[in-house]
Every structure is written in C-alpha cells, then in structure tokens.
Amino acid sequence: MNQNNHHISVEKMSLLVNLLSVILISTDHGASGVGSEEVSVMEGDSVTLYTGVQTTRQEDIRWYYNDILIARINGDINKTCTDVQCNEGTERFRDRLKLDPQTGSLTIMNITNTHSGEYEMKIFSSSDSEKIFSVNVQGVSAAEREEVKKNKGESVTFDPPVARKPNDVMTWYFNDIHIADITGDLSEICTDVQCNEGTERFRDRLKLDHQTGSLTITHTTNTVSGLYKLQISINNSSFSISRVKRFNLTVIDVPESGSSSGAVAGIVVGVLLVVAVAVAVIYYRHHKRNNDHAAVPRSEGNADNNPPHDPDAIPLEDTEEN
C-alpha cells in the first residue's frame, strides 16, 4: 500500500508541475500583453522590428501578422519568403516587406493604417523564443509634401514634424543631395560643403538647430528652389522607425527695392508731364478762340457786311495820281 501511495503521490506531483508550466506559459504569452512591444508610427513611415539575434542560418525565424505567416528565413534558401511568397492571402504587404539576412529582422516600408495590428516573431532553434510587437499606425501621412513660397532674399526655415530626441538621426537632402545632418554627437553635425563638396550653392547659407533639427536657409535665390527632404531615424533597442518629410521650395524673383522706387517715380513724372501738356493745349485753344471772336467788328446794317465808309479816307486812286 505504501508503494502504491508513493506512486500516486509522484503522479500527482508531476501533474501539478505540468499544470504550473502551462499556467506560466499562458501568462507570458497570453492576452495580458506581457513580452509585447508597443510601436507607434505614422502613415508613410518605414519600421524595422528587431529579432535581437545574429542568425547562423541554423535558426528558423518566422514572422506572423495577426496569426498569418508573412515572412520566413532559415538555412534553406527555398524556404525563405516574404508576403505573398509565404501566403497568398497577404496581398496587403505586397512589395512592402524586407528581411535582413543577417538578423532576420523585418522591415515594413511605406506603412499605412491597414498594417496596424500584432506582429509575432518566432525563432525555432536549440532554444526557441518569440516576441510580439503591437504596431499602431496613426494619422495623416508624414511623407506628404509641404509647399513653401518665399521672395528672393528672404530666409526660410523647415521644421521637423516631431520633436527631436537625443538618439534620433536627422539627415537633410536637396534634390537627393546630402546637405546637412545631425546625430547625438555634436561633432558629427555638418552643413553644405562639410557634408558634400558639391553643395557650393549653399555656402554660408545653411543653419542647423542641433536641438530641434530645423534647417534654415538665409538669403534665398532662385538657385535654391527645389525639393528638400528630411529623413528621421528614430532608434530603439527593439525597433527603429524611418520617417520622411518633404518641403517643396519656390523662390520668387522680385525687383530690387531701389529699382522699384525709381520706376514708380519715373511713372509719376511721366503722367504729370502728359497732364501738363494737355492742360497747356486746352488753355491755348481756349485763349485763341476768345481772341478770334474779339477781332470780328459788329455789323451796322450794311447788307454786304462791309465796314462803314470813312469820309476822311483818301482814295487810293487819287494818291497814286499825285
């Protein structure tokens, strides 16, 4: 009897241990969210979810979106896949997923609000592990282009869409030419020719705020019109976000202030001269008309309107005879 009781006790203990294991696993991976990472991004961002490992191609790393297989990598190249290659029902990710062959980390490019949800990473190897990322896509696209117009000679400042954090890296481009960047190390801040020798057009015109990342262009000319792009890398131990903001600058060519004043003065003088000439002509015509009327004598009844005879007048004929 003692042996039977001992055997039953061992079985009960084994059952109890198994039950506790199930409870612990359920608690760690269940709805409680323990072990999950919250990731907040904006539409148009690209986000990379890290595995935290350096793959030796012995691991089988799989990514799931809401329990649907969307990416896989292992030592067998034929079993490596992303989106529709893994599952025909994953059309929403077509051409948006990228796997890092060294780490198995997953990048989702140009993300939209249809990609919000739970991403689960599972690693099958000698020591299995898994990780959950809860991705929330917010708001209006951060990649939208902002139209900016400035008069020639004015200054313009482009502000980042988010407040800069110490670990963030901000890189500025003009028509895809690197013109400025800022990292956590102040010694690595550069502008125009410091970043790229081909950016002579901006010499001594760029100012970078190392606290906010804002870029200011002074004394603008039409040669600095174009597309400016700010790329922000937001880094975290478990994930990174790449955010892009675009500014389309148009510099309007306006006359110099001195030339403008001279032109206005010339126009005013010209108008006054025309008015003066017109007034003089009108006065002359009016005066002449009055003089003509005064020179014509009044008629004294002569039917032929000839002047009256002067009795003292000497005939012209008699004068000639004498």
RODOGU-70110 format. One record per residue (C-alpha): residue in one letter; x, y, z; residue number from 1. Coordinates in nm, 4 decimals. Layout:
BEGIN
<r = A&east = X&north = Y&up = Z&k = NUM>
...
REM end
This chain:
BEGIN
<r = M&east = 0.0000&north = 0.0000&up = 0.0000&k = 1>
<r = N&east = 0.2810&north = 0.2371&up = 0.0835&k = 2>
<r = Q&east = 0.4415&north = 0.1798&up = -0.2549&k = 3>
<r = N&east = 0.1092&north = 0.2465&up = -0.4303&k = 4>
<r = N&east = 0.0545&north = 0.5630&up = -0.2303&k = 5>
<r = H&east = 0.4061&north = 0.6771&up = -0.3127&k = 6>
<r = H&east = 0.3455&north = 0.6082&up = -0.6817&k = 7>
<r = I&east = 0.0210&north = 0.8082&up = -0.6751&k = 8>
<r = S&east = 0.1958&north = 1.0979&up = -0.4994&k = 9>
<r = V&east = 0.4644&north = 1.1086&up = -0.7696&k = 10>
<r = E&east = 0.1996&north = 1.1185&up = -1.0422&k = 11>
<r = K&east = 0.0134&north = 1.3973&up = -0.8646&k = 12>
<r = M&east = 0.3344&north = 1.5939&up = -0.8297&k = 13>
<r = S&east = 0.4116&north = 1.5505&up = -1.1988&k = 14>
<r = L&east = 0.0638&north = 1.6657&up = -1.2944&k = 15>
<r = L&east = 0.0988&north = 1.9658&up = -1.0670&k = 16>
<r = V&east = 0.4315&north = 2.0662&up = -1.2249&k = 17>
<r = N&east = 0.2882&north = 2.0361&up = -1.5759&k = 18>
<r = L&east = -0.0135&north = 2.2430&up = -1.4775&k = 19>
<r = L&east = 0.2077&north = 2.5159&up = -1.3342&k = 20>
<r = S&east = 0.4151&north = 2.5181&up = -1.6558&k = 21>
<r = V&east = 0.1033&north = 2.5641&up = -1.8675&k = 22>
<r = I&east = -0.0123&north = 2.8483&up = -1.6448&k = 23>
<r = L&east = 0.3244&north = 3.0234&up = -1.6648&k = 24>
<r = I&east = 0.3420&north = 2.9914&up = -2.0453&k = 25>
<r = S&east = -0.0135&north = 3.1196&up = -2.0812&k = 26>
<r = T&east = 0.0645&north = 3.4137&up = -1.8575&k = 27>
<r = D&east = 0.3785&north = 3.5013&up = -2.0515&k = 28>
<r = H&east = 0.2200&north = 3.4869&up = -2.3994&k = 29>
<r = G&east = -0.1433&north = 3.5399&up = -2.3344&k = 30>
<r = A&east = -0.3771&north = 3.8349&up = -2.3689&k = 31>
<r = S&east = -0.2085&north = 4.0090&up = -2.0793&k = 32>
<r = G&east = 0.0419&north = 4.1546&up = -2.3305&k = 33>
<r = V&east = 0.3475&north = 4.0544&up = -2.1265&k = 34>
<r = G&east = 0.6512&north = 4.0448&up = -2.3544&k = 35>
<r = S&east = 0.4934&north = 4.2644&up = -2.6218&k = 36>
<r = E&east = 0.6443&north = 4.5887&up = -2.7535&k = 37>
<r = E&east = 0.4273&north = 4.8907&up = -2.8370&k = 38>
<r = V&east = 0.5272&north = 5.0614&up = -3.1630&k = 39>
<r = S&east = 0.3602&north = 5.3864&up = -3.2737&k = 40>
<r = V&east = 0.4249&north = 5.5085&up = -3.6299&k = 41>
<r = M&east = 0.2734&north = 5.7460&up = -3.8843&k = 42>
<r = E&east = 0.1477&north = 5.6678&up = -4.2335&k = 43>
<r = G&east = 0.4345&north = 5.6734&up = -4.4824&k = 44>
<r = D&east = 0.6948&north = 5.5662&up = -4.2241&k = 45>
<r = S&east = 0.9129&north = 5.2572&up = -4.2556&k = 46>
<r = V&east = 0.9585&north = 5.0487&up = -3.9400&k = 47>
<r = T&east = 1.2087&north = 4.7729&up = -3.8629&k = 48>
<r = L&east = 1.1261&north = 4.5127&up = -3.5964&k = 49>
<r = Y&east = 1.4408&north = 4.3588&up = -3.4495&k = 50>
<r = T&east = 1.4863&north = 3.9919&up = -3.3628&k = 51>
<r = G&east = 1.7737&north = 4.0644&up = -3.1278&k = 52>
<r = V&east = 1.9839&north = 3.7772&up = -3.2687&k = 53>
<r = Q&east = 2.2566&north = 3.7214&up = -3.5258&k = 54>
<r = T&east = 2.1335&north = 3.4291&up = -3.7303&k = 55>
<r = T&east = 2.3723&north = 3.1441&up = -3.8065&k = 56>
<r = R&east = 2.1284&north = 3.0040&up = -4.0633&k = 57>
<r = Q&east = 2.0576&north = 2.7256&up = -3.8171&k = 58>
<r = E&east = 1.7551&north = 2.9118&up = -3.6868&k = 59>
<r = D&east = 1.4135&north = 2.9068&up = -3.8455&k = 60>
<r = I&east = 1.2737&north = 3.2602&up = -3.7993&k = 61>
<r = R&east = 0.9102&north = 3.3212&up = -3.8809&k = 62>
<r = W&east = 0.7021&north = 3.6386&up = -3.8736&k = 63>
<r = Y&east = 0.3240&north = 3.6401&up = -3.8337&k = 64>
<r = Y&east = 0.0738&north = 3.9236&up = -3.8773&k = 65>
<r = N&east = -0.2467&north = 3.8553&up = -3.6846&k = 66>
<r = D&east = -0.1546&north = 3.4825&up = -3.6950&k = 67>
<r = I&east = -0.0895&north = 3.4879&up = -4.0736&k = 68>
<r = L&east = 0.2603&north = 3.3874&up = -4.1890&k = 69>
<r = I&east = 0.4119&north = 3.6863&up = -4.3721&k = 70>
<r = A&east = 0.7898&north = 3.6173&up = -4.3693&k = 71>
<r = R&east = 1.0332&north = 3.3334&up = -4.3038&k = 72>
<r = I&east = 1.4097&north = 3.2813&up = -4.3179&k = 73>
<r = N&east = 1.6313&north = 2.9801&up = -4.2455&k = 74>
<r = G&east = 1.9279&north = 2.7901&up = -4.3845&k = 75>
<r = D&east = 1.7246&north = 2.6571&up = -4.6769&k = 76>
<r = I&east = 1.7036&north = 2.9354&up = -4.9363&k = 77>
<r = N&east = 1.3972&north = 2.7682&up = -5.0853&k = 78>
<r = K&east = 1.2092&north = 2.8233&up = -4.7605&k = 79>
<r = T&east = 1.2893&north = 3.1942&up = -4.7344&k = 80>
<r = C&east = 0.9866&north = 3.4070&up = -4.8254&k = 81>
<r = T&east = 0.8023&north = 3.7344&up = -4.7708&k = 82>
<r = D&east = 0.4353&north = 3.8375&up = -4.8060&k = 83>
<r = V&east = 0.2622&north = 3.6600&up = -5.0982&k = 84>
<r = Q&east = 0.5520&north = 3.4120&up = -5.1327&k = 85>
<r = C&east = 0.4666&north = 3.2814&up = -4.7861&k = 86>
<r = N&east = 0.0932&north = 3.3152&up = -4.8010&k = 87>
<r = E&east = -0.1273&north = 3.4151&up = -5.0932&k = 88>
<r = G&east = -0.3656&north = 3.5863&up = -4.8537&k = 89>
<r = T&east = -0.1133&north = 3.8573&up = -4.7589&k = 90>
<r = E&east = -0.1739&north = 4.0943&up = -5.0509&k = 91>
<r = R&east = -0.1763&north = 4.3942&up = -4.8177&k = 92>
<r = F&east = 0.2042&north = 4.3619&up = -4.7794&k = 93>
<r = R&east = 0.2923&north = 4.3212&up = -5.1467&k = 94>
<r = D&east = 0.6407&north = 4.4727&up = -5.2104&k = 95>
<r = R&east = 0.6494&north = 4.6303&up = -4.8630&k = 96>
<r = L&east = 0.8366&north = 4.3658&up = -4.6601&k = 97>
<r = K&east = 1.2117&north = 4.3175&up = -4.6337&k = 98>
<r = L&east = 1.4033&north = 4.0579&up = -4.4277&k = 99>
<r = D&east = 1.7560&north = 4.1168&up = -4.3016&k = 100>
<r = P&east = 1.9540&north = 3.8037&up = -4.3990&k = 101>
<r = Q&east = 2.1950&north = 3.8525&up = -4.1054&k = 102>
<r = T&east = 1.9466&north = 3.9059&up = -3.8231&k = 103>
<r = G&east = 1.6072&north = 3.8053&up = -3.9597&k = 104>
<r = S&east = 1.4727&north = 4.1490&up = -3.8620&k = 105>
<r = L&east = 1.1590&north = 4.2539&up = -4.0501&k = 106>
<r = T&east = 1.1142&north = 4.5935&up = -4.2206&k = 107>
<r = I&east = 0.7711&north = 4.7213&up = -4.3275&k = 108>
<r = M&east = 0.8091&north = 5.0022&up = -4.5824&k = 109>
<r = N&east = 0.5686&north = 5.2895&up = -4.6540&k = 110>
<r = I&east = 0.3310&north = 5.1692&up = -4.3855&k = 111>
<r = T&east = -0.0430&north = 5.2526&up = -4.3894&k = 112>
<r = N&east = -0.3224&north = 5.2218&up = -4.1345&k = 113>
<r = T&east = -0.4187&north = 4.8857&up = -4.2883&k = 114>
<r = H&east = -0.0960&north = 4.7474&up = -4.1381&k = 115>
<r = S&east = -0.1875&north = 4.8190&up = -3.7763&k = 116>
<r = G&east = -0.2005&north = 4.5027&up = -3.5699&k = 117>
<r = E&east = 0.0020&north = 4.2388&up = -3.3883&k = 118>
<r = Y&east = 0.3295&north = 4.1126&up = -3.5336&k = 119>
<r = E&east = 0.4707&north = 3.7971&up = -3.3762&k = 120>
<r = M&east = 0.8243&north = 3.6703&up = -3.4249&k = 121>
<r = K&east = 0.9037&north = 3.3049&up = -3.3559&k = 122>
<r = I&east = 1.2541&north = 3.1572&up = -3.3571&k = 123>
<r = F&east = 1.2831&north = 2.7808&up = -3.3791&k = 124>
<r = S&east = 1.6314&north = 2.6642&up = -3.2795&k = 125>
<r = S&east = 1.8073&north = 2.4907&up = -2.9913&k = 126>
<r = S&east = 1.6439&north = 2.7499&up = -2.7661&k = 127>
<r = D&east = 1.3061&north = 2.8568&up = -2.9033&k = 128>
<r = S&east = 1.1894&north = 3.2125&up = -2.8412&k = 129>
<r = E&east = 0.9207&north = 3.4516&up = -2.9519&k = 130>
<r = K&east = 0.8403&north = 3.8209&up = -2.9370&k = 131>
<r = I&east = 0.5296&north = 4.0288&up = -3.0031&k = 132>
<r = F&east = 0.5131&north = 4.3819&up = -3.1494&k = 133>
<r = S&east = 0.1860&north = 4.5733&up = -3.1305&k = 134>
<r = V&east = 0.2042&north = 4.8250&up = -3.4175&k = 135>
<r = N&east = -0.0275&north = 5.1257&up = -3.4248&k = 136>
<r = V&east = -0.0308&north = 5.3409&up = -3.7413&k = 137>
<r = Q&east = -0.1541&north = 5.6942&up = -3.6825&k = 138>
<r = G&east = -0.2791&north = 5.9975&up = -3.8646&k = 139>
<r = V&east = -0.2079&north = 6.1669&up = -4.1908&k = 140>
<r = S&east = 0.0924&north = 6.0673&up = -4.3944&k = 141>
<r = A&east = 0.4190&north = 6.2135&up = -4.2669&k = 142>
<r = A&east = 0.5557&north = 6.1853&up = -4.6207&k = 143>
<r = E&east = 0.3223&north = 6.4479&up = -4.7651&k = 144>
<r = R&east = 0.4891&north = 6.7369&up = -4.9431&k = 145>
<r = E&east = 0.4627&north = 7.0867&up = -4.7938&k = 146>
<r = E&east = 0.4575&north = 7.3721&up = -5.0462&k = 147>
<r = V&east = 0.6643&north = 7.6767&up = -4.9424&k = 148>
<r = K&east = 0.6987&north = 8.0067&up = -5.1339&k = 149>
<r = K&east = 0.9459&north = 8.2834&up = -5.0499&k = 150>
<r = N&east = 1.0549&north = 8.6085&up = -5.2115&k = 151>
<r = K&east = 1.4139&north = 8.6348&up = -5.3269&k = 152>
<r = G&east = 1.6425&north = 8.7409&up = -5.0417&k = 153>
<r = E&east = 1.4136&north = 8.6151&up = -4.7644&k = 154>
<r = S&east = 1.5052&north = 8.3387&up = -4.5187&k = 155>
<r = V&east = 1.3104&north = 8.0136&up = -4.4836&k = 156>
<r = T&east = 1.3035&north = 7.7570&up = -4.2021&k = 157>
<r = F&east = 1.1926&north = 7.3942&up = -4.2383&k = 158>
<r = D&east = 1.0746&north = 7.2350&up = -3.9123&k = 159>
<r = P&east = 1.0713&north = 6.8576&up = -3.8405&k = 160>
<r = P&east = 0.7258&north = 6.7011&up = -3.7866&k = 161>
<r = V&east = 0.8256&north = 6.5674&up = -3.4423&k = 162>
<r = A&east = 1.0404&north = 6.6830&up = -3.1521&k = 163>
<r = R&east = 1.3945&north = 6.5506&up = -3.1753&k = 164>
<r = K&east = 1.5223&north = 6.3010&up = -2.9172&k = 165>
<r = P&east = 1.8920&north = 6.2524&up = -2.8292&k = 166>
<r = N&east = 1.9242&north = 5.9217&up = -3.0186&k = 167>
<r = D&east = 1.7443&north = 6.0412&up = -3.3307&k = 168>
<r = V&east = 1.9435&north = 6.0932&up = -3.6508&k = 169>
<r = M&east = 1.8201&north = 6.3664&up = -3.8876&k = 170>
<r = T&east = 1.9502&north = 6.3934&up = -4.2443&k = 171>
<r = W&east = 1.8600&north = 6.6721&up = -4.4886&k = 172>
<r = Y&east = 1.8671&north = 6.6375&up = -4.8684&k = 173>
<r = F&east = 1.8231&north = 6.8890&up = -5.1527&k = 174>
<r = N&east = 1.7134&north = 6.7153&up = -5.4737&k = 175>
<r = D&east = 1.8667&north = 6.3945&up = -5.3271&k = 176>
<r = I&east = 2.1988&north = 6.5689&up = -5.2489&k = 177>
<r = H&east = 2.3121&north = 6.5362&up = -4.8869&k = 178>
<r = I&east = 2.3328&north = 6.8909&up = -4.7429&k = 179>
<r = A&east = 2.3058&north = 6.8553&up = -4.3620&k = 180>
<r = D&east = 2.2712&north = 6.6030&up = -4.0806&k = 181>
<r = I&east = 2.2661&north = 6.5845&up = -3.7035&k = 182>
<r = T&east = 2.3202&north = 6.2984&up = -3.4583&k = 183>
<r = G&east = 2.3572&north = 6.2689&up = -3.0851&k = 184>
<r = D&east = 2.7230&north = 6.3656&up = -3.1204&k = 185>
<r = L&east = 2.7584&north = 6.7401&up = -3.1827&k = 186>
<r = S&east = 3.0933&north = 6.6824&up = -3.3531&k = 187>
<r = E&east = 2.9098&north = 6.4929&up = -3.6284&k = 188>
<r = I&east = 2.6827&north = 6.7853&up = -3.7215&k = 189>
<r = C&east = 2.7539&north = 6.9092&up = -4.0753&k = 190>
<r = T&east = 2.6101&north = 7.1530&up = -4.3268&k = 191>
<r = D&east = 2.6554&north = 7.2113&up = -4.7034&k = 192>
<r = V&east = 3.0215&north = 7.1706&up = -4.8080&k = 193>
<r = Q&east = 3.1066&north = 6.9940&up = -4.4792&k = 194>
<r = C&east = 2.8615&north = 6.7197&up = -4.5784&k = 195>
<r = N&east = 2.9114&north = 6.7265&up = -4.9518&k = 196>
<r = E&east = 3.1653&north = 6.9193&up = -5.1588&k = 197>
<r = G&east = 2.9116&north = 6.9518&up = -5.4392&k = 198>
<r = T&east = 2.6825&north = 7.1839&up = -5.2417&k = 199>
<r = E&east = 2.8613&north = 7.5132&up = -5.3128&k = 200>
<r = R&east = 2.5301&north = 7.6840&up = -5.3840&k = 201>
<r = F&east = 2.4543&north = 7.6780&up = -5.0095&k = 202>
<r = R&east = 2.7901&north = 7.8052&up = -4.8852&k = 203>
<r = D&east = 2.7369&north = 8.0018&up = -4.5606&k = 204>
<r = R&east = 2.3587&north = 7.9962&up = -4.6119&k = 205>
<r = L&east = 2.2573&north = 7.6929&up = -4.4042&k = 206>
<r = K&east = 2.1911&north = 7.6932&up = -4.0311&k = 207>
<r = L&east = 2.1023&north = 7.3758&up = -3.8414&k = 208>
<r = D&east = 1.9395&north = 7.3835&up = -3.4974&k = 209>
<r = H&east = 2.1112&north = 7.0980&up = -3.3092&k = 210>
<r = Q&east = 1.8277&north = 7.0797&up = -3.0559&k = 211>
<r = T&east = 1.5260&north = 7.0655&up = -3.2894&k = 212>
<r = G&east = 1.6876&north = 6.9646&up = -3.6194&k = 213>
<r = S&east = 1.5274&north = 7.2623&up = -3.8005&k = 214>
<r = L&east = 1.7039&north = 7.3787&up = -4.1167&k = 215>
<r = T&east = 1.7230&north = 7.7497&up = -4.2089&k = 216>
<r = I&east = 1.8315&north = 7.8847&up = -4.5490&k = 217>
<r = T&east = 1.9310&north = 8.2526&up = -4.5491&k = 218>
<r = H&east = 1.9399&north = 8.4972&up = -4.8443&k = 219>
<r = T&east = 1.7426&north = 8.2687&up = -5.0746&k = 220>
<r = T&east = 1.7803&north = 8.2884&up = -5.4533&k = 221>
<r = N&east = 1.6075&north = 8.1011&up = -5.7326&k = 222>
<r = T&east = 1.9043&north = 7.8609&up = -5.7427&k = 223>
<r = V&east = 1.7903&north = 7.7088&up = -5.4116&k = 224>
<r = S&east = 1.4363&north = 7.6362&up = -5.5340&k = 225>
<r = G&east = 1.3619&north = 7.2634&up = -5.5318&k = 226>
<r = L&east = 1.2669&north = 6.9621&up = -5.3211&k = 227>
<r = Y&east = 1.4040&north = 6.9329&up = -4.9673&k = 228>
<r = K&east = 1.3710&north = 6.6010&up = -4.7830&k = 229>
<r = L&east = 1.4216&north = 6.5346&up = -4.4144&k = 230>
<r = Q&east = 1.4849&north = 6.1723&up = -4.3144&k = 231>
<r = I&east = 1.4496&north = 6.0963&up = -3.9430&k = 232>
<r = S&east = 1.5792&north = 5.7719&up = -3.7923&k = 233>
<r = I&east = 1.4121&north = 5.7039&up = -3.4569&k = 234>
<r = N&east = 1.6073&north = 5.4299&up = -3.2815&k = 235>
<r = N&east = 1.5010&north = 5.1922&up = -3.0067&k = 236>
<r = S&east = 1.6573&north = 4.8738&up = -2.8721&k = 237>
<r = S&east = 1.3707&north = 4.6652&up = -3.0140&k = 238>
<r = F&east = 1.2746&north = 4.8600&up = -3.3270&k = 239>
<r = S&east = 1.3604&north = 5.1608&up = -3.5430&k = 240>
<r = I&east = 1.1428&north = 5.3983&up = -3.7432&k = 241>
<r = S&east = 1.2419&north = 5.5836&up = -4.0594&k = 242>
<r = R&east = 1.0280&north = 5.8944&up = -4.1133&k = 243>
<r = V&east = 1.0386&north = 6.1239&up = -4.4172&k = 244>
<r = K&east = 0.9134&north = 6.4821&up = -4.4512&k = 245>
<r = R&east = 0.9276&north = 6.6755&up = -4.7797&k = 246>
<r = F&east = 0.9292&north = 7.0505&up = -4.8498&k = 247>
<r = N&east = 0.8947&north = 7.1971&up = -5.1997&k = 248>
<r = L&east = 1.0515&north = 7.5452&up = -5.2020&k = 249>
<r = T&east = 0.9783&north = 7.8038&up = -5.4717&k = 250>
<r = V&east = 1.1781&north = 8.1297&up = -5.4620&k = 251>
<r = I&east = 1.0033&north = 8.4157&up = -5.6421&k = 252>
<r = D&east = 1.2211&north = 8.6653&up = -5.8291&k = 253>
<r = V&east = 1.1141&north = 9.0226&up = -5.7347&k = 254>
<r = P&east = 1.2661&north = 9.3608&up = -5.8395&k = 255>
<r = E&east = 1.5146&north = 9.5245&up = -5.6057&k = 256>
<r = S&east = 1.3590&north = 9.7833&up = -5.3730&k = 257>
<r = G&east = 1.5671&north = 10.0736&up = -5.5212&k = 258>
<r = S&east = 1.4764&north = 9.9897&up = -5.8784&k = 259>
<r = S&east = 1.1134&north = 9.9619&up = -5.7821&k = 260>
<r = S&east = 1.1081&north = 10.3113&up = -5.6254&k = 261>
<r = G&east = 1.2842&north = 10.4636&up = -5.9272&k = 262>
<r = A&east = 1.0373&north = 10.3029&up = -6.1659&k = 263>
<r = V&east = 0.7405&north = 10.4370&up = -5.9693&k = 264>
<r = A&east = 0.8943&north = 10.7862&up = -5.9605&k = 265>
<r = G&east = 0.9505&north = 10.7768&up = -6.3375&k = 266>
<r = I&east = 0.5908&north = 10.6761&up = -6.3995&k = 267>
<r = V&east = 0.4608&north = 10.9589&up = -6.1789&k = 268>
<r = V&east = 0.6782&north = 11.2203&up = -6.3564&k = 269>
<r = G&east = 0.5658&north = 11.0943&up = -6.6963&k = 270>
<r = V&east = 0.1985&north = 11.1176&up = -6.6007&k = 271>
<r = L&east = 0.2454&north = 11.4726&up = -6.4687&k = 272>
<r = L&east = 0.4150&north = 11.5814&up = -6.7933&k = 273>
<r = V&east = 0.1313&north = 11.4430&up = -7.0030&k = 274>
<r = V&east = -0.1260&north = 11.6213&up = -6.7864&k = 275>
<r = A&east = 0.0722&north = 11.9480&up = -6.8062&k = 276>
<r = V&east = 0.0912&north = 11.9315&up = -7.1865&k = 277>
<r = A&east = -0.2790&north = 11.8536&up = -7.2119&k = 278>
<r = V&east = -0.3655&north = 12.1500&up = -6.9891&k = 279>
<r = A&east = -0.1398&north = 12.3821&up = -7.1935&k = 280>
<r = V&east = -0.3018&north = 12.2731&up = -7.5215&k = 281>
<r = I&east = -0.6525&north = 12.3226&up = -7.3857&k = 282>
<r = Y&east = -0.5602&north = 12.6665&up = -7.2469&k = 283>
<r = Y&east = -0.4009&north = 12.7754&up = -7.5767&k = 284>
<r = R&east = -0.7026&north = 12.6708&up = -7.7838&k = 285>
<r = H&east = -0.9445&north = 12.8372&up = -7.5461&k = 286>
<r = H&east = -0.7428&north = 13.1621&up = -7.5430&k = 287>
<r = K&east = -0.7106&north = 13.1688&up = -7.9243&k = 288>
<r = R&east = -1.0845&north = 13.1169&up = -7.9694&k = 289>
<r = N&east = -1.1613&north = 13.4153&up = -7.7446&k = 290>
<r = N&east = -0.9152&north = 13.6412&up = -7.9352&k = 291>
<r = D&east = -1.0704&north = 13.5481&up = -8.2722&k = 292>
<r = H&east = -1.4161&north = 13.6451&up = -8.1536&k = 293>
<r = A&east = -1.2943&north = 13.9797&up = -8.0207&k = 294>
<r = A&east = -1.1273&north = 14.0745&up = -8.3555&k = 295>
<r = V&east = -1.4529&north = 14.0498&up = -8.5639&k = 296>
<r = P&east = -1.6482&north = 14.4006&up = -8.5604&k = 297>
<r = R&east = -2.0236&north = 14.4217&up = -8.5262&k = 298>
<r = S&east = -2.2386&north = 14.4793&up = -8.8452&k = 299>
<r = E&east = -2.4011&north = 14.8343&up = -8.8810&k = 300>
<r = G&east = -2.6690&north = 14.7402&up = -9.1269&k = 301>
<r = N&east = -2.4582&north = 14.7042&up = -9.4422&k = 302>
<r = A&east = -2.6143&north = 14.4266&up = -9.6419&k = 303>
<r = D&east = -2.2753&north = 14.3064&up = -9.7589&k = 304>
<r = N&east = -2.1415&north = 14.3216&up = -9.4040&k = 305>
<r = N&east = -1.8698&north = 14.5618&up = -9.5262&k = 306>
<r = P&east = -1.7198&north = 14.8128&up = -9.2828&k = 307>
<r = P&east = -1.8827&north = 15.1657&up = -9.2911&k = 308>
<r = H&east = -1.7405&north = 15.4343&up = -9.5223&k = 309>
<r = D&east = -1.4924&north = 15.6728&up = -9.3674&k = 310>
<r = P&east = -1.5483&north = 16.0256&up = -9.5079&k = 311>
<r = D&east = -1.1953&north = 16.1346&up = -9.4207&k = 312>
<r = A&east = -1.0346&north = 15.8464&up = -9.6025&k = 313>
<r = I&east = -0.8231&north = 15.9425&up = -9.9086&k = 314>
<r = P&east = -0.8990&north = 15.7397&up = -10.2180&k = 315>
<r = L&east = -0.6205&north = 15.5183&up = -10.3243&k = 316>
<r = E&east = -0.6569&north = 15.6247&up = -10.6904&k = 317>
<r = D&east = -0.6029&north = 15.9941&up = -10.6189&k = 318>
<r = T&east = -0.2975&north = 15.9179&up = -10.4165&k = 319>
<r = E&east = -0.1430&north = 15.7247&up = -10.6970&k = 320>
<r = E&east = -0.2077&north = 16.0070&up = -10.9449&k = 321>
<r = N&east = -0.0306&north = 16.2608&up = -10.7305&k = 322>
REM end
